[in-house]
């Protein structure tokens, strides 16, 4: 099932995210978005990648491939946890434009 994004856009957007731990793919080509004013629940069995997903968003784990976009233009991949958590500029003290349209 595909749900169209809200007119305001997504608050968080993950595209083709892959996380590999010594050959074990915790996430493989994951696509995920959450729109403004939306609540999502991530469920699954042990080892399904729920914690890894949150670790990628928070900057604790850097994906081997893919993009993580916060808001309209903030690329989170490559930022440290403290840079993502910084309230200075809506979550990042260093803004890098994304190529997402």
C-alpha positions in Angstrom: 0.0 0.0 0.0 1.4 3.4 -0.9 0.2 6.6 0.8 0.9 10.0 -0.8 2.9 12.5 1.1 1.2 15.5 2.8 1.3 18.9 1.0 3.7 20.2 3.6 6.1 17.4 2.8 7.7 14.9 5.1 9.3 15.7 8.4 11.6 12.7 8.0 12.4 10.9 4.8 14.7 7.8 4.4 15.5 6.6 0.9 17.2 3.3 0.0 18.9 3.1 3.4 21.1 0.1 3.9 22.9 -0.8 7.1 25.4 -3.6 7.1 27.0 -5.1 10.2 29.9 -7.3 9.1 27.8 -8.9 6.3 24.5 -8.9 8.1 22.1 -6.4 6.6 20.1 -5.0 9.4 18.3 -2.6 6.9 18.3 -3.2 3.2 17.0 -0.5 0.7 14.6 0.8 3.3 12.3 3.6 2.2 10.3 5.4 5.0 8.7 8.7 5.4 6.7 10.4 8.1 4.6 13.6 7.3 4.1 16.5 9.6 1.5 16.0 12.3 1.6 12.2 11.7 2.3 9.4 14.2 3.9 6.2 13.1 4.6 3.1 15.0 7.3 0.7 14.0 6.7 -2.9 15.1 8.4 -6.2 14.3 10.1 -9.2 15.8 13.5 -9.1 17.4 16.2 -8.4 14.8 13.9 -6.8 12.4 15.8 -3.5 12.4 13.6 -1.2 14.5 16.4 0.0 16.8 18.8 0.3 13.8 16.2 2.5 12.0 16.1 4.9 15.0 19.9 4.8 15.3 20.3 5.9 11.7 17.8 8.8 12.2 19.6 9.9 15.4 23.1 9.6 13.8 24.3 6.8 16.1 24.7 4.5 13.0 25.8 5.7 9.6 24.2 3.8 6.7 26.3 2.1 4.1 24.0 3.5 1.4 20.9 5.8 1.2 19.8 9.2 2.3 18.1 10.5 5.5 16.4 13.9 5.0 15.0 15.9 7.9 12.4 18.6 7.0 12.8 19.8 3.5 16.6 20.2 3.1 18.6 18.8 6.0 20.7 15.7 5.1 21.4 13.8 8.3 23.8 11.2 6.9 27.3 12.2 8.0 26.2 14.4 10.9 27.1 13.4 14.5 24.4 12.8 17.1 25.0 16.2 18.8 24.7 18.0 15.5 21.4 16.3 14.8 20.1 17.0 18.3 21.2 20.6 18.3 18.2 23.0 18.6 20.1 25.8 16.9 18.7 25.4 13.5 15.9 22.9 13.7 18.0 19.9 14.4 21.3 20.6 12.7 24.1 23.1 13.1 25.4 22.3 9.7 22.9 22.3 6.8 23.5 20.4 3.6 21.0 20.8 0.8 19.4 17.6 -0.3 18.7 16.7 -3.9 15.2 15.6 -3.1 12.5 17.6 -4.9 
